Amino acid sequence: MKHPLKVGFLQTQPVFGDIENNLKQVEQRLRGMDADLVVLPELFTTGYQFRNQKEARDLAEPIPDGPTTRALMKLSADLNMHIVAGLAEVEGDTVYNSAVLTGPEGYVGKYRKAHIFDTEKNIFAAGNLPLPVFDIGKARVGIMICFDWRFPETARTLTLKGADVIAHPSNLVLLTCPQSMITRCLENRVFAVTADRVGSESRIEGETLRFIGQSQVVDPDGQVLVRASEENEEDHVVEINLADARNKSINPHNDLIADRREDLYRI
Ligand SMILES: NC(=O)CCCC(N)=O
């Protein structure tokens, strides 16, 4: 049984703080894509290197009642496309590093990055929502954000919750993620769509961040179906077969999930 799904990503180079143009460019690029599910990078409208929490709060927006989510909802409706996008979210005085999922039917849900990386801890509160899997009809989509990949429990939990494909908005600065996601997909037999940015930011004295690009789609056998360059803005769509993720058997005698020894996984 085949369950085809066209998945893709936009690899972007946002201008810090220029929300309107960053969003406008992404809108134009999305309107040129034919896909069921497209993943955008982490913090895709603002950029990454906030100087302080106030700056982040001023650039952040509510989800789903903010302008970016509304724009993504319209794009999803116009293009019959599900979109996962990373953006800075404000709720009261708290700022989260979040991701939103929109579809043709409108707002589907959101997630707040659970594992906050390095100096992000000065800006964002740790996520207080469950690790999410959304059933979008054609697929079950899990979401994690960037540094969440470093904790194997994240992808494993999304898998055990039924994710076929993990949407992974990112702003990668360490080189290890792209190759490591091969293992995340292999050990869980899931697809992963990592959408990263390119370019660099040096808004903080003595801290220049270079983003590594290499957005990619990896399949349940750990095959890299497409990987973008390290420095160009790129858009890619590939057709995947979700049946490959729903089949957890490795051979006639081993099933990746059924063979788990939860009786031994106790500390
Ligand atoms: N924005 C991030 O969470 C970066 C995490 C470190 C990495 N994997 O590059």
The ligand as an SDF file (V2000), in Angstrom:
LIG
                    3D

  9  8  0  0  0  0  0  0  0  0999 V2000
   19.2950   26.9530   17.0560 N   0  0  0  0  0  0  0  0  0  0  0  0
   19.7140   25.8230   17.6140 C   0  0  0  0  0  0  0  0  0  0  0  0
   18.9900   25.1710   18.3650 O   0  0  0  0  0  0  0  0  0  0  0  0
   21.1160   25.3660   17.3100 C   0  0  0  0  0  0  0  0  0  0  0  0
   21.3690   24.0550   17.9840 C   0  0  0  0  0  0  0  0  0  0  0  0
   22.7760   23.5780   17.7730 C   0  0  0  0  0  0  0  0  0  0  0  0
   22.8770   23.0100   16.3800 C   0  0  0  0  0  0  0  0  0  0  0  0
   22.4660   21.7790   16.2510 N   0  0  0  0  0  0  0  0  0  0  0  0
   23.2870   23.7160   15.4980 O   0  0  0  0  0  0  0  0  0  0  0  0
  1  2  1  0
  2  3  2  0
  2  4  1  0
  4  5  1  0
  5  6  1  0
  6  7  1  0
  7  8  1  0
  7  9  2  0
M  END
$$$$
